[in-house]
Amino acid sequence: MNSESGILILHSMIKKNIKCLDLSLNPLMSKKFYLELADTFDNQEFNLEELHLEGNKMKDDFCEIICKKISMKPSMKVLNLSHNCLTDKAAPALVSVVNNCVNLAELHIAYNQIFSEGSTLIANEIMENYSLKILDISFNSICGLKGKVA
């Protein structure tokens, strides 16, 4: 799927009150798409509960944009950002989602490039979170040093 197709889907799903959006494995999504997705969260009628963006190669900057908007939507229950080349830089944005989305039960951030610093930040912040039931941070280098094989 290209960005234009993704944007058309976003516009139509607002009207349908979609609760789960899975756009996984679409690595060709552009900055325009991610900005449009972020703007979608400003719509008061849009109460998405699950967002799956696994395998989109979105990187930290787009993750930060999306997480900032998701943090304002307490309805979010499942966020899947696995396989997206995320690094420690994305950790504060992820923590913001965990802290602000009171219904968040699952956070999937497996197969990224989150190292010790980012994983420590996430671990420290989720200690007081009682809604989060699943944190999948597998296949990151959480005990390793950046740039070295652990």
N, C-alpha and C positions, 0 to 999 in steps of 0.2 A: 504494500500500500504506500502511496506517496502522500506528501503533506496535504495536498489539495483534497484528496479523498478523505483523509482523516478529519480535516476541517468540516467537510460536509456532514460527516458522521456526528461530530460535536454539535453542530447546529440542530440536527434533527433529534438528537437524544434529549435535548433540553425540553422539547415539546412533549416527549413521551415519558418524562419523569423516570428515566433509566436509573436503576440502583447499582448495577455492576457494569463496568466498562473494562474490557480486556483488549488492549492494543499491543499485546506482547509480540515480540519478534518482528518488529517493523523498524529496522535500523536506518531507514532512509528518511525518517521524520526530520523536518528542518526546525530551525529556530522559530520560524513563523508558526508552525504547528504548536510548539510548546507554549509560546506566548498566547496563542488562541485558547489552548487548553486551560492555562492559568486564568485567563479572563472569564472563562466559563464558570469558574468557581465564585465569581462576583455576583452571579445571578442568584437571587434569593430562592427561586423555584428549583434550583439545581441542588439536590441533596444526595449526591452520590455516596454509596456506602462502601463500594469496593472499586479500587483502581489497580489494574495490572498493566505495568509497562515493562515487563521483563524482556531482556534481550534487545533493547532498543539503542544501546550505546549512547545514552543521553548525556553522560558525563556530569560533573559537579554543578556547572552553571545552570543547566536546565533543571537539575534536581532541586537546587535552591529556589528557583522561580516557582516550581510546582509546589514544593513543600510550604513555602510562605503562604500560598493561597489555601492549601489544604488545612493548614493550621487554624484557619478561620472557620472551618466547617467541622463542628463536633460530630457530625453524622458519620464520618469515615470510620469503618470497621476493619477494613483490610487494605493494606498498601503493599504492593509487590514491585520492588525496584531492583530485583536480582539481575545479574548479568548486564550491568550498565556502566562499567568502568568508573564507578564511584570511588572516591578516595577519602582520606581523613577530612578534607575540606568540606565534604557534604555532611559530616557528622552533626554540626550544630543545627542544620536545617532538619535533619531526621529527628533530633532530640526535640525540636520545637513541635513537630507533629505529634510525637509521643506525649508531650506535656499538655498540649492543647486539645487534642482529639480525645475526649473523655471516653468515647466508645471504641477506640482502637483496640482490637483484640489480636490482630496479626500484623507483624512487620517483617517482610521478607527482603533481606538485603544480601543474599548469598552471592557468591561468585563475583565479587567486586574487588577492589584494591584497598580495602579498609585495613589499616595497620593498628598497631598498639595504641597510638594516640587517639584515634577516632573511636576505637572500640572501648577504650577506657572512659571516654566522655559519655558514650551511649550507656555503658553499664552503670556509671555513677548516677545518671539522670533517671534511669528506669526503676531504680530501687523503690521509689515511692509510688510507682504506677501500679494500680491494682486491676485495671481493665486488660492490660496486655497479657495475652495467654501464650502467644507464639512469637518468638524472636528468632528468625533464621538468619544467622550471620555466618553460616558455614562457607568454607572455601574462600575465606579472606585470610590475610596473614596477621591475625589479631595478636599473635605472640611474637611476631617477627619484627625485624627492623626494616624500614623502608629501603627498597633497593637491594636487599640481601635475601637470599633464600633461607628460610627459617627451618 
